[in-house]
Amino acid sequence: MPKVERLLRDCTLGRASACSSRKLIGLKRQSHYKRCLRELSKYGITPVKSIPDSRVICCHVDKRRISTIQSLTKHPFVKYVEPDFKMRAHPITTSLSRPAKAVGRTRMLSAPSGARKDHGSKPWLKNFVHLPSPKTISLVNVTWNIRRVQAPLVWPITRGSSKKIGIIDTGIAKHPDLVVSGGINTINGSSFLDDNGHGTHVAGIAAARGTKGQIPGAAPRAALYAIKALNANGEGFVSDIIKGINWCIARKISVINMSLGLEGEKSAALREAVKRAHRKGIVIVASAGNSGINSGGIDEPASFPETIAVAASTISNRIAPYSSRGRGVSISAPGNNIRSTWLRNGYKILSGTSMASPHVAGGAALLLAVEPNLKPTQVRSRLQSTASRLTGYGPRSQGAGLLQIASYCVEE
């Protein structure tokens, strides 16, 4: 049998061309991975990317070498050979309903009628029992969507301090309402500052500080980390996302938010990275996608069982028409006409499941600040157990229902 490193060398080109395709080669062992890199280097070939923690090499593969590629794919040392798919952010370009009032004193959504005050069967809720009435909490400058998920009710106990939220996106811009604790650019190693705006908007929903009259996010004291894996057009390769996930693992990030997706394709490499982060205790939250009622399913990585998949709801407590439907939706959160931080110290209203996901990421950070030993599956269960069912929708549209971070402790 040919050596795996020679098969890889024989089908790899030094640069992109009309005859090449960008592929991910996953190796089973670190020794196989290193041998392949040494072989490529010997012949002056530099991979597009090499990801040691995942034992993945990204190369421009010669599409004409069909038999060699087939032999490489079937080699016992190789886990997979797959395209390095492009992934895209999940905003929509046009709001589908009239923009909602951004700030003010409108009433917070109360707990569902008949919600139990006896937490005997849910002992983890005991931490929230003594929260004050909503009437005692100032809602000035708190947007409708943050009130709707009941984040302000948890703030007297915690605002997410000590928890780290990794935003894998287009980066995060400098903004007076955002404090970024660190980051990385997995595309080319340069700045992780946002050149699109999407990542900045998502970050603000999750953890904007809300100081000096600014707008708070769901977990305003959680530490934000910018993982720039999407370019100025809101696009990035699976390999860029994997590098971002591995960076988060190495830095013990508490929650990863991915307001992006791979529509209509399946990636073993992405699934493997998400599974690894899940095993390391990281809560992974992702947007379901914006393909609407006839989507036929939700995008990866939201569709993975390790991920909390988030659908988008509106100010009228309906599932947004663009929100993807399908098996695997975990929960819903506001996603329509959401005002949040933007480029050049500004604010902007956007819609999409991209905007729904960071509400859940912030909610997970709040929950982990109170119960730091929870495993990712327990975090999902807690959030789902307190969700409020939206009338007229099944689980393929809304999951467990609308996120209600403190649902069982609102005084009526």
C-alpha positions, 0 to 999 in steps of 0.5 A: 500500500502506498504511504499516506504522505506520498499519496497526499504529495502526489495529488497536492498543488502548490497553489490554487488553479483552475484544476484544483479544489480546496480540500481538508484531509483529516489524519487519524494519528499525530504521527501520520499528520507530521509525516504528511507535513514533512513530505509536503515541505520536502517538495516545497509545498506549503499547505493552505492551513495545518491544524495540529490539534485536529490533525487536519491539513488543508491543501489545493488538491489536483482534481485531475488526480482522481485515482490518487484522491480515491486512494488517499480517501480510502487509506487506513490512516485517513479519517476523511477527505472533504471540501473545505466548505464555505460558511456564511453569517446568518443575518438577513438583509431586509427586516420583515416587519416594522422596526421595534422601539429600541429602548424604554420602559415597555413591560418585560415578558412575565413568566408563563401562566401557571409557572411553578414556584415549587422548585423541588423537582428542579433544585438548580433553580433555588439560586434564583428564588429570591430575585426582586420583582421586575418593578424594582429593576431599572429597564432604562436603555434595556432593549425589548429583546433583552427584557423579553428573555428576562436577563435583567431579572438575573442581574441582581445575582450575576451579570456573567462575571468570570465567564468567557464568551467566544464570538466566532464571526467577522471579528469585533470592532472597537466600541465604547459599549464593548470590552474585548478580552482577547482574540485571534484572526484564523483567516490570515493571522492579522487583526481580529477587528471587525471589517463587516459589522456582523460580529460586533452586532452579535457581540453586543447582544451577548455581552455589551456592557451597558455603562454610561447610558449604553445598551446592555447585552444579555450577560453584560459582565461576561468576557468577550473574545473575538475569533475572526473566522469570517471575512468582510463579506461574512464568509469563511472556510470550515478550516477557519472555523475549526481553528477558531474552535480549537483556539477557544478550547485552548483558552478554556472559553465557557461559551462559543457562539456561532451565528453562521452556518453551512447550508445543505452540506455536511462536514465531518471536520466541523463535527469533529471539532464541535464534539471535541469542544463539547467534551472539553466542557464548552457550551456551543450555541449556533443559529439555525439558519435563515432558509424559512419554513421550507428549509428542510432542515437547519444548518451545520453546526446548529444541527449537531447534537452537541450544539444548542440550535437557536431559532428566531422569534419576533416582538409579537412572540411568533417565530420569524418567517425566515427562521429555518425549521427542522429537527434539532432546533433547541430553543428560540430567542428574539431575532427580528429587528434587534438593535445592537452595537455596530462599526464606528461606535454606532448601533444598528438594527438587524434581523436573522437567526444570527441575532437570536443565537447570542441571547442564548449564549449570554443566557448560558454565561449567566447560568454558568456564573451561578452553576459553574460546574454544569456540563454543556448538556445540563446547560441546554436542559436548564435553558429548555426547561424554563423556556416558554412555549409559543402558541401555534408552533411545533418543536421543529420551529421553536424547539422548547420555546422562547428563552426565559432565563429566570422564568420560574422566579418572576414575582407576579 
